[in-house]
Amino acid sequence: MNAKDAVAARINEVCKEKGITVNELANLSGISPSTIYSMLNTKSKNPGVVSIQKICDGAEITIRYFFDSPLFENLEQEIK
């Protein structure tokens, strides 16, 4: 798994943990649903750390908690 796919999977996990939809997460985070959806599909190849921080703020989790997931272990090397 690459980092972008891990971020997308983690966003979905956070929504499931919190019992909210992606649209609700967007509203809580103060970012547009299209921004989050672009992070979840192939449109966004490099999800920005500021957007991830806003998602964490909206979900009331720390950025450390967001990245403290097995999803981020053994990521594919990005430099080829």
Backbone atoms as SQL, in Angstrom:
CREATE TABLE atoms (id INTEGER PRIMARY KEY, chain TEXT, resi INTEGER, resn TEXT, atom TEXT, x REAL, y REAL, z REAL);
INSERT INTO atoms VALUES
  (1, 'A', 1, 'MET', 'N', 0.853, -1.175, 0.000),
  (2, 'A', 1, 'MET', 'CA', 0.000, 0.000, 0.000),
  (3, 'A', 1, 'MET', 'C', 0.895, 1.233, 0.000),
  (4, 'A', 2, 'ASN', 'N', 0.485, 2.249, -0.755),
  (5, 'A', 2, 'ASN', 'CA', 1.251, 3.496, -0.749),
  (6, 'A', 2, 'ASN', 'C', 0.632, 4.463, 0.269),
  (7, 'A', 3, 'ALA', 'N', 1.315, 5.566, 0.518),
  (8, 'A', 3, 'ALA', 'CA', 0.899, 6.513, 1.550),
  (9, 'A', 3, 'ALA', 'C', -0.468, 7.119, 1.251),
  (10, 'A', 4, 'LYS', 'N', -0.730, 7.455, 0.004),
  (11, 'A', 4, 'LYS', 'CA', -2.011, 8.058, -0.377),
  (12, 'A', 4, 'LYS', 'C', -3.163, 7.100, -0.085),
  (13, 'A', 5, 'ASP', 'N', -2.986, 5.821, -0.435),
  (14, 'A', 5, 'ASP', 'CA', -4.031, 4.827, -0.179),
  (15, 'A', 5, 'ASP', 'C', -4.225, 4.610, 1.328),
  (16, 'A', 6, 'ALA', 'N', -3.140, 4.670, 2.086),
  (17, 'A', 6, 'ALA', 'CA', -3.228, 4.513, 3.530),
  (18, 'A', 6, 'ALA', 'C', -3.997, 5.680, 4.155),
  (19, 'A', 7, 'VAL', 'N', -3.745, 6.896, 3.677),
  (20, 'A', 7, 'VAL', 'CA', -4.475, 8.074, 4.179),
  (21, 'A', 7, 'VAL', 'C', -5.966, 7.922, 3.874),
  (22, 'A', 8, 'ALA', 'N', -6.292, 7.515, 2.647),
  (23, 'A', 8, 'ALA', 'CA', -7.697, 7.340, 2.264),
  (24, 'A', 8, 'ALA', 'C', -8.369, 6.281, 3.138),
  (25, 'A', 9, 'ALA', 'N', -7.700, 5.170, 3.343),
  (26, 'A', 9, 'ALA', 'CA', -8.260, 4.105, 4.184),
  (27, 'A', 9, 'ALA', 'C', -8.442, 4.589, 5.618),
  (28, 'A', 10, 'ARG', 'N', -7.487, 5.370, 6.113),
  (29, 'A', 10, 'ARG', 'CA', -7.563, 5.869, 7.483),
  (30, 'A', 10, 'ARG', 'C', -8.712, 6.856, 7.648),
  (31, 'A', 11, 'ILE', 'N', -8.950, 7.697, 6.653),
  (32, 'A', 11, 'ILE', 'CA', -10.094, 8.624, 6.713),
  (33, 'A', 11, 'ILE', 'C', -11.385, 7.821, 6.831),
  (34, 'A', 12, 'ASN', 'N', -11.506, 6.773, 6.033),
  (35, 'A', 12, 'ASN', 'CA', -12.700, 5.929, 6.109),
  (36, 'A', 12, 'ASN', 'C', -12.824, 5.259, 7.477),
  (37, 'A', 13, 'GLU', 'N', -11.701, 4.803, 8.040),
  (38, 'A', 13, 'GLU', 'CA', -11.718, 4.197, 9.374),
  (39, 'A', 13, 'GLU', 'C', -12.174, 5.198, 10.430),
  (40, 'A', 14, 'VAL', 'N', -11.655, 6.413, 10.353),
  (41, 'A', 14, 'VAL', 'CA', -12.025, 7.448, 11.324),
  (42, 'A', 14, 'VAL', 'C', -13.521, 7.746, 11.245),
  (43, 'A', 15, 'CYS', 'N', -14.041, 7.840, 10.036),
  (44, 'A', 15, 'CYS', 'CA', -15.487, 8.063, 9.882),
  (45, 'A', 15, 'CYS', 'C', -16.277, 6.931, 10.523),
  (46, 'A', 16, 'LYS', 'N', -15.836, 5.710, 10.296),
  (47, 'A', 16, 'LYS', 'CA', -16.521, 4.554, 10.877),
  (48, 'A', 16, 'LYS', 'C', -16.423, 4.577, 12.400),
  (49, 'A', 17, 'GLU', 'N', -15.233, 4.870, 12.932),
  (50, 'A', 17, 'GLU', 'CA', -15.038, 4.944, 14.385),
  (51, 'A', 17, 'GLU', 'C', -15.947, 5.987, 15.025),
  (52, 'A', 18, 'LYS', 'N', -16.081, 7.126, 14.351),
  (53, 'A', 18, 'LYS', 'CA', -16.865, 8.237, 14.895),
  (54, 'A', 18, 'LYS', 'C', -18.357, 8.130, 14.559),
  (55, 'A', 19, 'GLY', 'N', -18.710, 7.191, 13.676),
  (56, 'A', 19, 'GLY', 'CA', -20.107, 7.028, 13.287),
  (57, 'A', 19, 'GLY', 'C', -20.623, 8.189, 12.461),
  (58, 'A', 20, 'ILE', 'N', -19.746, 8.721, 11.600),
  (59, 'A', 20, 'ILE', 'CA', -20.128, 9.861, 10.761),
  (60, 'A', 20, 'ILE', 'C', -19.843, 9.550, 9.297),
  (61, 'A', 21, 'THR', 'N', -20.489, 10.299, 8.427),
  (62, 'A', 21, 'THR', 'CA', -20.249, 10.165, 6.999),
  (63, 'A', 21, 'THR', 'C', -19.094, 11.076, 6.584),
  (64, 'A', 22, 'VAL', 'N', -18.629, 10.875, 5.371),
  (65, 'A', 22, 'VAL', 'CA', -17.580, 11.742, 4.833),
  (66, 'A', 22, 'VAL', 'C', -18.078, 13.178, 4.760),
  (67, 'A', 23, 'ASN', 'N', -19.325, 13.379, 4.374),
  (68, 'A', 23, 'ASN', 'CA', -19.874, 14.740, 4.312),
  (69, 'A', 23, 'ASN', 'C', -19.919, 15.377, 5.699),
  (70, 'A', 24, 'GLU', 'N', -20.299, 14.607, 6.710),
  (71, 'A', 24, 'GLU', 'CA', -20.305, 15.143, 8.078),
  (72, 'A', 24, 'GLU', 'C', -18.894, 15.490, 8.526),
  (73, 'A', 25, 'LEU', 'N', -17.934, 14.637, 8.192),
  (74, 'A', 25, 'LEU', 'CA', -16.543, 14.926, 8.536),
  (75, 'A', 25, 'LEU', 'C', -16.084, 16.214, 7.873),
  (76, 'A', 26, 'ALA', 'N', -16.462, 16.404, 6.623),
  (77, 'A', 26, 'ALA', 'CA', -16.094, 17.630, 5.912),
  (78, 'A', 26, 'ALA', 'C', -16.669, 18.856, 6.618),
  (79, 'A', 27, 'ASN', 'N', -17.933, 18.786, 6.994),
  (80, 'A', 27, 'ASN', 'CA', -18.567, 19.913, 7.685),
  (81, 'A', 27, 'ASN', 'C', -17.889, 20.195, 9.018),
  (82, 'A', 28, 'LEU', 'N', -17.577, 19.147, 9.770),
  (83, 'A', 28, 'LEU', 'CA', -16.909, 19.321, 11.063),
  (84, 'A', 28, 'LEU', 'C', -15.497, 19.880, 10.898),
  (85, 'A', 29, 'SER', 'N', -14.878, 19.566, 9.760),
  (86, 'A', 29, 'SER', 'CA', -13.487, 19.950, 9.511),
  (87, 'A', 29, 'SER', 'C', -13.351, 21.318, 8.862),
  (88, 'A', 30, 'GLY', 'N', -14.446, 21.837, 8.359),
  (89, 'A', 30, 'GLY', 'CA', -14.386, 23.133, 7.689),
  (90, 'A', 30, 'GLY', 'C', -13.750, 23.071, 6.317),
  (91, 'A', 31, 'ILE', 'N', -13.791, 21.895, 5.704),
  (92, 'A', 31, 'ILE', 'CA', -13.297, 21.765, 4.331),
  (93, 'A', 31, 'ILE', 'C', -14.410, 21.182, 3.473),
  (94, 'A', 32, 'SER', 'N', -14.309, 21.365, 2.190),
  (95, 'A', 32, 'SER', 'CA', -15.388, 20.923, 1.315),
  (96, 'A', 32, 'SER', 'C', -15.397, 19.403, 1.184),
  (97, 'A', 33, 'PRO', 'N', -16.596, 18.840, 1.036),
  (98, 'A', 33, 'PRO', 'CA', -16.676, 17.396, 0.807),
  (99, 'A', 33, 'PRO', 'C', -15.858, 16.964, -0.413),
  (100, 'A', 34, 'SER', 'N', -15.806, 17.814, -1.437),
  (101, 'A', 34, 'SER', 'CA', -15.047, 17.448, -2.638),
  (102, 'A', 34, 'SER', 'C', -13.561, 17.296, -2.341),
  (103, 'A', 35, 'THR', 'N', -13.050, 18.075, -1.380),
  (104, 'A', 35, 'THR', 'CA', -11.643, 17.939, -0.990),
  (105, 'A', 35, 'THR', 'C', -11.398, 16.566, -0.375),
  (106, 'A', 36, 'ILE', 'N', -12.287, 16.159, 0.528),
  (107, 'A', 36, 'ILE', 'CA', -12.109, 14.845, 1.148),
  (108, 'A', 36, 'ILE', 'C', -12.312, 13.744, 0.116),
  (109, 'A', 37, 'TYR', 'N', -13.339, 13.865, -0.716),
  (110, 'A', 37, 'TYR', 'CA', -13.565, 12.834, -1.729),
  (111, 'A', 37, 'TYR', 'C', -12.387, 12.731, -2.695),
  (112, 'A', 38, 'SER', 'N', -11.733, 13.852, -2.990),
  (113, 'A', 38, 'SER', 'CA', -10.558, 13.781, -3.876),
  (114, 'A', 38, 'SER', 'C', -9.415, 13.061, -3.182),
  (115, 'A', 39, 'MET', 'N', -9.361, 13.143, -1.849),
  (116, 'A', 39, 'MET', 'CA', -8.344, 12.411, -1.097),
  (117, 'A', 39, 'MET', 'C', -8.666, 10.910, -1.079),
  (118, 'A', 40, 'LEU', 'N', -9.939, 10.587, -1.190),
  (119, 'A', 40, 'LEU', 'CA', -10.369, 9.188, -1.144),
  (120, 'A', 40, 'LEU', 'C', -10.258, 8.483, -2.492),
  (121, 'A', 41, 'ASN', 'N', -10.192, 9.250, -3.578),
  (122, 'A', 41, 'ASN', 'CA', -10.066, 8.611, -4.891),
  (123, 'A', 41, 'ASN', 'C', -8.771, 9.044, -5.557),
  (124, 'A', 42, 'THR', 'N', -8.660, 8.841, -6.822),
  (125, 'A', 42, 'THR', 'CA', -7.390, 9.065, -7.525),
  (126, 'A', 42, 'THR', 'C', -7.107, 10.519, -7.875),
  (127, 'A', 43, 'LYS', 'N', -8.053, 11.431, -7.622),
  (128, 'A', 43, 'LYS', 'CA', -7.813, 12.829, -7.994),
  (129, 'A', 43, 'LYS', 'C', -6.647, 13.443, -7.236),
  (130, 'A', 44, 'SER', 'N', -6.555, 13.158, -5.942),
  (131, 'A', 44, 'SER', 'CA', -5.496, 13.729, -5.121),
  (132, 'A', 44, 'SER', 'C', -4.413, 12.688, -4.900),
  (133, 'A', 45, 'LYS', 'N', -3.264, 12.913, -5.501),
  (134, 'A', 45, 'LYS', 'CA', -2.160, 11.973, -5.358),
  (135, 'A', 45, 'LYS', 'C', -1.298, 12.310, -4.135),
  (136, 'A', 46, 'ASN', 'N', -1.480, 13.517, -3.592),
  (137, 'A', 46, 'ASN', 'CA', -0.658, 13.946, -2.472),
  (138, 'A', 46, 'ASN', 'C', -1.522, 14.719, -1.474),
  (139, 'A', 47, 'PRO', 'N', -2.228, 14.006, -0.588),
  (140, 'A', 47, 'PRO', 'CA', -3.063, 14.695, 0.402),
  (141, 'A', 47, 'PRO', 'C', -2.204, 15.580, 1.301),
  (142, 'A', 48, 'GLY', 'N', -2.567, 16.820, 1.418),
  (143, 'A', 48, 'GLY', 'CA', -1.769, 17.773, 2.170),
  (144, 'A', 48, 'GLY', 'C', -1.908, 17.596, 3.673),
  (145, 'A', 49, 'VAL', 'N', -0.833, 17.891, 4.378),
  (146, 'A', 49, 'VAL', 'CA', -0.825, 17.752, 5.828),
  (147, 'A', 49, 'VAL', 'C', -1.780, 18.740, 6.489),
  (148, 'A', 50, 'VAL', 'N', -1.995, 19.907, 5.900),
  (149, 'A', 50, 'VAL', 'CA', -2.931, 20.876, 6.472),
  (150, 'A', 50, 'VAL', 'C', -4.352, 20.325, 6.383),
  (151, 'A', 51, 'SER', 'N', -4.691, 19.710, 5.266),
  (152, 'A', 51, 'SER', 'CA', -6.020, 19.098, 5.133),
  (153, 'A', 51, 'SER', 'C', -6.182, 17.944, 6.111),
  (154, 'A', 52, 'ILE', 'N', -5.148, 17.133, 6.277),
  (155, 'A', 52, 'ILE', 'CA', -5.213, 16.037, 7.234),
  (156, 'A', 52, 'ILE', 'C', -5.375, 16.578, 8.647),
  (157, 'A', 53, 'GLN', 'N', -4.680, 17.659, 8.981),
  (158, 'A', 53, 'GLN', 'CA', -4.830, 18.273, 10.310),
  (159, 'A', 53, 'GLN', 'C', -6.248, 18.777, 10.515),
  (160, 'A', 54, 'LYS', 'N', -6.838, 19.386, 9.507),
  (161, 'A', 54, 'LYS', 'CA', -8.219, 19.860, 9.621),
  (162, 'A', 54, 'LYS', 'C', -9.179, 18.698, 9.831),
  (163, 'A', 55, 'ILE', 'N', -8.937, 17.596, 9.129),
  (164, 'A', 55, 'ILE', 'CA', -9.757, 16.395, 9.305),
  (165, 'A', 55, 'ILE', 'C', -9.628, 15.899, 10.743),
  (166, 'A', 56, 'CYS', 'N', -8.417, 15.880, 11.247),
  (167, 'A', 56, 'CYS', 'CA', -8.192, 15.456, 12.634),
  (168, 'A', 56, 'CYS', 'C', -8.905, 16.382, 13.612),
  (169, 'A', 57, 'ASP', 'N', -8.817, 17.684, 13.377),
  (170, 'A', 57, 'ASP', 'CA', -9.498, 18.648, 14.240),
  (171, 'A', 57, 'ASP', 'C', -11.006, 18.410, 14.227),
  (172, 'A', 58, 'GLY', 'N', -11.563, 18.219, 13.047),
  (173, 'A', 58, 'GLY', 'CA', -13.005, 17.982, 12.920),
  (174, 'A', 58, 'GLY', 'C', -13.442, 16.689, 13.587),
  (175, 'A', 59, 'ALA', 'N', -12.606, 15.675, 13.513),
  (176, 'A', 59, 'ALA', 'CA', -12.920, 14.380, 14.120),
  (177, 'A', 59, 'ALA', 'C', -12.543, 14.333, 15.598),
  (178, 'A', 60, 'GLU', 'N', -11.947, 15.412, 16.075),
  (179, 'A', 60, 'GLU', 'CA', -11.503, 15.525, 17.465),
  (180, 'A', 60, 'GLU', 'C', -10.519, 14.419, 17.832),
  (181, 'A', 61, 'ILE', 'N', -9.526, 14.247, 16.947),
  (182, 'A', 61, 'ILE', 'CA', -8.426, 13.320, 17.194),
  (183, 'A', 61, 'ILE', 'C', -7.124, 14.065, 16.923),
  (184, 'A', 62, 'THR', 'N', -6.052, 13.543, 17.443),
  (185, 'A', 62, 'THR', 'CA', -4.760, 14.164, 17.170),
  (186, 'A', 62, 'THR', 'C', -4.194, 13.607, 15.867),
  (187, 'A', 63, 'ILE', 'N', -3.300, 14.356, 15.278),
  (188, 'A', 63, 'ILE', 'CA', -2.654, 13.882, 14.059),
  (189, 'A', 63, 'ILE', 'C', -1.802, 12.642, 14.375),
  (190, 'A', 64, 'ARG', 'N', -1.271, 12.598, 15.591),
  (191, 'A', 64, 'ARG', 'CA', -0.517, 11.406, 16.016),
  (192, 'A', 64, 'ARG', 'C', -1.435, 10.181, 16.014),
  (193, 'A', 65, 'TYR', 'N', -2.650, 10.327, 16.542),
  (194, 'A', 65, 'TYR', 'CA', -3.611, 9.218, 16.543),
  (195, 'A', 65, 'TYR', 'C', -3.951, 8.809, 15.115),
  (196, 'A', 66, 'PHE', 'N', -4.125, 9.793, 14.234),
  (197, 'A', 66, 'PHE', 'CA', -4.454, 9.496, 12.835),
  (198, 'A', 66, 'PHE', 'C', -3.402, 8.578, 12.223),
  (199, 'A', 67, 'PHE', 'N', -2.132, 8.919, 12.414),
  (200, 'A', 67, 'PHE', 'CA', -1.062, 8.150, 11.791),
  (201, 'A', 67, 'PHE', 'C', -0.629, 6.936, 12.610),
  (202, 'A', 68, 'ASP', 'N', -1.136, 6.803, 13.833),
  (203, 'A', 68, 'ASP', 'CA', -0.805, 5.650, 14.668),
  (204, 'A', 68, 'ASP', 'C', -1.733, 4.490, 14.311),
  (205, 'A', 69, 'SER', 'N', -1.523, 3.936, 13.135),
  (206, 'A', 69, 'SER', 'CA', -2.359, 2.875, 12.593),
  (207, 'A', 69, 'SER', 'C', -1.481, 1.892, 11.835),
  (208, 'A', 70, 'PRO', 'N', -1.825, 0.627, 11.895),
  (209, 'A', 70, 'PRO', 'CA', -1.063, -0.364, 11.122),
  (210, 'A', 70, 'PRO', 'C', -1.049, -0.075, 9.618),
  (211, 'A', 71, 'LEU', 'N', -1.996, 0.730, 9.150),
  (212, 'A', 71, 'LEU', 'CA', -2.032, 1.081, 7.728),
  (213, 'A', 71, 'LEU', 'C', -0.734, 1.757, 7.279),
  (214, 'A', 72, 'PHE', 'N', -0.072, 2.444, 8.200),
  (215, 'A', 72, 'PHE', 'CA', 1.113, 3.206, 7.836),
  (216, 'A', 72, 'PHE', 'C', 2.410, 2.430, 8.049),
  (217, 'A', 73, 'GLU', 'N', 2.275, 1.173, 8.423),
  (218, 'A', 73, 'GLU', 'CA', 3.453, 0.307, 8.530),
  (219, 'A', 73, 'GLU', 'C', 3.704, -0.339, 7.177),
  (220, 'A', 74, 'ASN', 'N', 4.938, -0.493, 6.831),
  (221, 'A', 74, 'ASN', 'CA', 5.328, -1.201, 5.599),
  (222, 'A', 74, 'ASN', 'C', 4.756, -0.573, 4.331),
  (223, 'A', 75, 'LEU', 'N', 4.756, 0.761, 4.263),
  (224, 'A', 75, 'LEU', 'CA', 4.299, 1.433, 3.049),
  (225, 'A', 75, 'LEU', 'C', 5.283, 1.196, 1.913),
  (226, 'A', 76, 'GLU', 'N', 4.747, 1.208, 0.711),
  (227, 'A', 76, 'GLU', 'CA', 5.614, 1.099, -0.478),
  (228, 'A', 76, 'GLU', 'C', 6.538, 2.311, -0.534),
  (229, 'A', 77, 'GLN', 'N', 7.714, 2.100, -1.036),
  (230, 'A', 77, 'GLN', 'CA', 8.643, 3.208, -1.218),
  (231, 'A', 77, 'GLN', 'C', 8.098, 4.118, -2.323),
  (232, 'A', 78, 'GLU', 'N', 8.112, 5.412, -2.083),
  (233, 'A', 78, 'GLU', 'CA', 7.575, 6.370, -3.050),
  (234, 'A', 78, 'GLU', 'C', 8.603, 6.757, -4.114),
  (235, 'A', 79, 'ILE', 'N', 9.869, 6.682, -3.787),
  (236, 'A', 79, 'ILE', 'CA', 10.922, 7.031, -4.741),
  (237, 'A', 79, 'ILE', 'C', 11.300, 5.763, -5.487),
  (238, 'A', 80, 'LYS', 'N', 11.246, 5.848, -6.797),
  (239, 'A', 80, 'LYS', 'CA', 11.560, 4.653, -7.602),
  (240, 'A', 80, 'LYS', 'C', 12.641, 4.938, -8.584);
